[in-house]
Amino acid sequence: MEYKLISFNAGPSYIGEKTLNALREVIASGFLSASHRSPEFTAVSKEAIEGLRKQMQIPDDFHIFYQNSSTIAWDTVIQNVVEKNSFHFVCGEFSRRFYQTAVDLGLNAMIFDTPIGEQVEWEKAVIPSNTELITITHNETRSGIMWPFEVIKAIKTRNPNSLVAVDVCSSFGGMKMDWEAADIWLGSVQKCLSMPAGLGYLIINSKALEKGLRLNKKMPKWRRFETLFDQMKRYQIYETPNSLAIGCLAILMRDFDLEATDKETRRKSDFLYHADLDWEPLIKDETWQSITTPHFLVDDVAQWHKKALDANFQLGSMYGDFANKGFRIANFPSHTYEIMQALVEALKK
């Protein structure tokens, strides 16, 4: 398939040929007409879940659940494990929405707010001992921040009574995770997994599951960890699932290579950050720079966007006060090294 425009927006992802072929295979198979309680669905769903576990190196003591989106997953997590108190590191729009979800649910939600463009001074955060949940957005697509896993692990170690939840929507599938750094991981498939939007995932360890089973909050049965756990014993979901996405995920996981993908993501990121172009990273500290959505400051943003469009590339826009100061470039697995080279050459002209 020939694209008229290759998008570098931070999501939904540019869809590569592997995903297109997987979608064609699912559609042609007749799977979309199978009941989500049927053996046919169960077999494909099991392939998707077990393939995800194997290829992403998810430990056995973590449970994988389907969600409708990462936005739904924020709510699912907070409702299941927080009775009163949560603490939220905010350094961009999506981490702020995670926090706002807790506020909207009427919880005592505390915030450690970092302005866009600045590194998170996490050691200054005072997290009360009665905090039930700490939330972090691993890769903040609105600010170009990517948390080092050793920092997340340090926060978890310093707060042994709290669960740590990490939103990895825009990094999971593009790089290796340090699973011991957190208790809860969540996201959706439309970014580094390079799939169409419409399927989320929730990955929780036994500690988080047990907390959810103990906490008897008033919430719909289908949203409870207990129901998710019972349904996943049969590789099913309470509500009608996104069969197209589940079938596509099963196919993509057959030959997914996490080691090679991680290496290639870092190679492309290094290429962008060290390209011979008149731009500078928004995040100056290399240990906090995003490798999946690098942000760059430039003069005359409109001219850069025009140069890209003239070569059939679409750069991602920044937001708010930074909208006219720079842009962002999605570096997802579907954006090959050759595509990155072509983009940089176009921007040099």
C-alpha positions in Angstrom: 0.0 0.0 0.0 1.3 3.5 -0.9 0.7 6.2 1.6 0.2 9.8 0.4 1.5 11.0 3.8 3.6 9.4 6.5 2.5 10.7 9.9 4.8 11.3 12.8 2.0 12.2 15.1 2.3 10.7 18.6 -0.8 8.5 18.0 -2.6 6.9 16.3 0.5 5.4 14.8 1.5 5.3 11.2 0.4 1.8 10.2 3.1 -0.3 8.6 2.8 -3.2 6.1 3.0 -5.9 8.9 -0.1 -4.5 10.6 -1.9 -4.1 7.3 -1.2 -7.7 6.4 -2.4 -8.9 9.8 -5.6 -6.9 9.5 -6.2 -8.4 6.1 -5.6 -11.9 7.5 -8.1 -11.4 10.3 -10.8 -10.0 8.0 -10.4 -12.8 5.5 -10.4 -15.6 8.2 -14.0 -15.2 9.2 -13.0 -14.7 12.8 -14.9 -11.4 13.1 -18.2 -13.3 12.9 -17.2 -15.7 15.7 -19.0 -15.4 19.1 -16.8 -13.9 21.8 -17.8 -16.9 23.9 -16.9 -19.5 21.3 -13.9 -21.8 21.1 -12.7 -19.9 18.0 -12.5 -16.7 19.9 -10.9 -18.3 22.9 -8.1 -19.8 20.8 -7.2 -16.5 19.1 -7.5 -14.6 22.4 -5.2 -17.0 24.1 -2.7 -16.7 21.3 -2.8 -12.9 21.7 -2.4 -12.9 25.5 0.2 -15.6 25.7 2.1 -14.1 22.7 2.1 -10.7 24.4 3.4 -12.3 27.6 6.2 -14.2 25.8 7.3 -11.6 23.4 7.2 -8.7 25.9 8.9 -10.8 28.6 6.0 -10.3 31.1 6.7 -12.3 34.3 4.3 -15.1 35.2 3.1 -13.4 38.4 1.6 -10.5 36.3 -2.0 -10.8 35.1 -3.0 -9.4 31.7 -6.5 -8.0 31.1 -8.1 -6.4 28.1 -9.4 -2.8 28.4 -11.2 -0.6 25.9 -8.5 2.1 26.0 -5.8 3.4 28.3 -8.3 6.1 29.4 -10.6 3.4 30.6 -7.7 1.7 32.3 -6.9 4.8 34.4 -10.4 4.6 35.8 -10.3 0.8 36.2 -7.1 1.0 38.2 -8.1 3.8 40.5 -11.6 2.4 41.2 -10.2 -1.0 42.1 -7.2 -0.2 44.3 -7.8 3.3 45.9 -10.2 3.8 48.8 -9.1 7.3 49.8 -5.6 8.5 48.9 -3.6 8.6 45.6 -0.5 10.5 44.6 0.2 11.6 41.0 3.4 12.8 39.2 2.3 15.2 36.5 4.6 16.4 33.7 2.2 16.8 30.8 -1.3 16.4 29.6 -1.8 12.6 29.9 -0.3 12.4 33.4 -2.6 15.2 34.3 -5.6 13.3 33.0 -4.6 10.3 35.1 -4.6 12.6 38.1 -7.9 14.3 37.1 -9.6 10.9 36.9 -8.9 10.4 40.6 -10.1 13.9 41.4 -13.4 13.3 39.4 -13.9 10.1 41.4 -13.9 12.2 44.6 -10.6 10.8 46.0 -7.9 12.6 48.0 -5.6 13.0 45.0 -2.3 14.7 45.6 -0.2 16.1 42.8 3.5 16.8 42.2 3.4 19.1 39.1 6.3 19.7 36.8 6.1 22.4 34.1 6.6 21.2 30.5 10.1 21.4 29.4 11.6 20.7 32.8 13.0 17.6 34.3 11.0 16.0 37.2 12.6 16.7 40.5 11.1 13.6 42.0 13.2 13.5 45.1 11.5 16.6 46.3 8.1 14.9 46.3 6.6 14.2 49.8 4.5 11.1 49.5 2.4 10.4 52.6 2.7 6.9 54.1 -1.0 6.3 53.7 -0.9 6.7 49.9 -2.5 3.7 48.3 -1.5 4.4 44.7 1.3 6.4 43.0 0.9 7.1 39.3 3.5 7.9 36.7 3.2 8.3 32.9 6.4 6.7 31.6 6.6 8.6 28.3 4.7 11.9 28.3 3.9 12.6 24.7 3.0 16.2 25.5 6.4 17.1 27.0 9.0 14.7 25.6 9.8 13.3 29.1 10.6 9.7 29.5 11.1 8.5 33.1 14.2 6.3 33.7 13.1 3.0 35.1 15.7 3.2 37.9 13.9 6.3 39.2 10.5 4.6 39.1 12.0 1.6 40.9 13.5 4.0 43.6 10.1 5.5 44.2 8.6 2.1 44.6 11.3 1.0 47.0 10.8 4.2 49.1 7.1 3.7 49.3 6.6 0.0 50.1 3.0 0.5 51.3 1.9 2.0 48.0 1.1 0.5 44.7 2.9 2.0 41.7 1.0 2.3 38.4 2.8 3.3 35.2 1.1 4.4 32.0 3.2 3.0 29.1 0.8 3.7 26.3 3.5 5.4 24.1 6.5 3.2 25.0 5.3 -0.4 25.5 6.0 -2.3 22.3 8.9 0.0 21.3 11.3 -0.8 24.1 11.9 -3.2 27.0 10.1 -2.7 30.3 11.6 -3.2 33.8 8.6 -5.1 35.2 9.9 -5.1 38.8 9.8 -1.3 38.8 6.0 -1.1 39.2 2.9 -3.1 40.2 0.5 -1.9 37.5 1.2 -1.2 33.8 -1.4 0.1 31.4 -1.8 1.5 27.9 -3.3 0.8 24.5 -2.2 -0.5 21.1 -2.3 2.6 18.8 1.3 3.8 19.4 4.3 1.6 19.7 2.3 -1.5 18.9 1.5 0.2 15.6 -2.1 -0.9 15.5 -5.4 1.0 15.0 -6.9 2.4 18.2 -9.6 0.6 20.1 -7.8 -1.9 22.4 -6.2 -1.3 25.8 -4.4 -3.5 28.2 -3.9 -3.7 31.9 -1.0 -5.7 33.4 -1.0 -6.1 37.2 1.0 -8.1 39.6 -0.4 -10.3 42.4 -0.1 -7.6 45.0 -2.3 -5.2 43.0 -4.8 -8.0 42.3 -5.1 -8.9 45.9 -5.7 -5.3 46.9 -8.4 -5.0 44.3 -10.0 -8.2 45.6 -10.0 -6.9 49.2 -11.3 -3.5 48.5 -15.1 -3.7 48.3 -16.0 -0.5 46.5 -19.3 0.2 44.8 -18.6 -0.2 41.1 -20.1 -2.2 38.2 -19.3 -5.9 38.3 -17.7 -5.8 34.8 -15.1 -3.3 36.0 -13.9 -5.3 39.0 -10.5 -7.0 39.1 -12.4 -10.1 40.3 -14.4 -10.2 37.1 -11.5 -9.4 34.8 -9.5 -12.2 36.5 -12.3 -14.8 36.3 -13.0 -13.9 32.6 -9.3 -14.1 31.6 -9.1 -17.7 33.0 -11.0 -18.4 29.7 -9.2 -15.7 27.8 -12.4 -13.8 27.5 -13.8 -10.4 28.6 -17.1 -9.5 30.2 -18.2 -7.1 27.5 -18.2 -7.6 23.7 -14.5 -7.3 22.7 -12.6 -5.7 19.8 -12.2 -8.9 17.9 -10.4 -7.2 15.0 -7.7 -5.8 17.3 -7.3 -9.0 19.3 -6.9 -11.1 16.1 -4.4 -8.6 14.8 -2.4 -8.6 18.0 -2.3 -12.4 18.0 -0.7 -12.4 14.5 1.7 -9.6 15.2 3.0 -11.3 18.3 4.0 -14.5 16.4 7.3 -13.1 15.2 7.7 -10.0 17.3 11.4 -9.5 18.5 11.6 -7.3 21.6 15.4 -7.3 21.7 15.7 -6.2 18.1 12.9 -3.6 18.4 14.4 -2.1 21.5 17.8 -1.8 19.8 16.2 -0.2 16.7 14.2 2.3 18.7 17.3 3.5 20.4 19.2 3.6 17.1 16.6 5.8 15.5 16.3 8.0 18.5 20.0 8.5 18.6 20.0 9.4 14.9 17.3 12.1 15.5 18.9 13.6 18.5 22.2 13.9 16.8 21.0 14.9 13.3 22.8 17.8 11.7 19.8 20.1 11.9 19.2 23.5 13.4 17.0 22.3 16.3 17.5 21.5 20.0 15.8 19.0 22.2 13.1 20.3 24.5 14.4 18.1 27.3 18.1 18.8 27.8 19.0 15.9 30.2 19.6 12.9 28.0 18.6 10.5 30.8 15.1 12.0 30.7 14.7 12.4 26.9 12.0 10.4 25.3 13.2 7.9 22.8 9.7 7.2 21.3 8.4 10.8 21.0 11.4 13.2 20.8 10.5 16.9 21.1 12.5 19.6 19.3 12.6 23.4 19.5 13.1 25.4 16.3 12.7 28.8 14.8 9.9 29.3 12.3 7.9 26.2 13.1 5.5 26.7 10.1 8.5 26.5 7.7 9.6 23.1 9.2 6.1 21.7 8.9 5.9 22.9 5.3 9.3 21.3 4.4 8.0 18.0 5.8 4.7 18.2 4.1 6.4 19.0 0.7 8.1 15.6 1.1 4.9 13.8 2.2 5.7 13.7 5.9 3.6 15.1 8.7 5.4 16.3 11.9 3.6 16.1 15.2 2.5 19.4 16.7 3.3 20.6 20.2 0.6 22.0 22.4 -0.2 25.1 24.4 2.6 27.6 24.9 4.9 25.4 22.9 2.7 25.0 19.8 4.7 27.7 17.9 8.1 26.8 19.4 8.7 23.3 18.1 7.3 19.9 17.1 7.5 16.2 18.1 8.5 13.2 16.0 6.9 9.8 16.8 9.6 7.1 16.8 7.4 4.0 16.7 8.4 0.5 15.3 6.4 1.2 12.1 8.7 4.2 11.4 11.7 2.4 10.0 15.3 3.7 10.0 14.9 4.4 6.3 11.8 6.5 6.9 13.7 8.5 9.6 16.6 9.1 7.2 14.3 10.3 4.5 12.6 12.7 6.9 15.9 14.2 8.1 17.1 14.6 4.5 13.8 16.4 3.6 14.2 18.8 6.6 17.8 19.6 5.5 16.6 21.0 2.2 
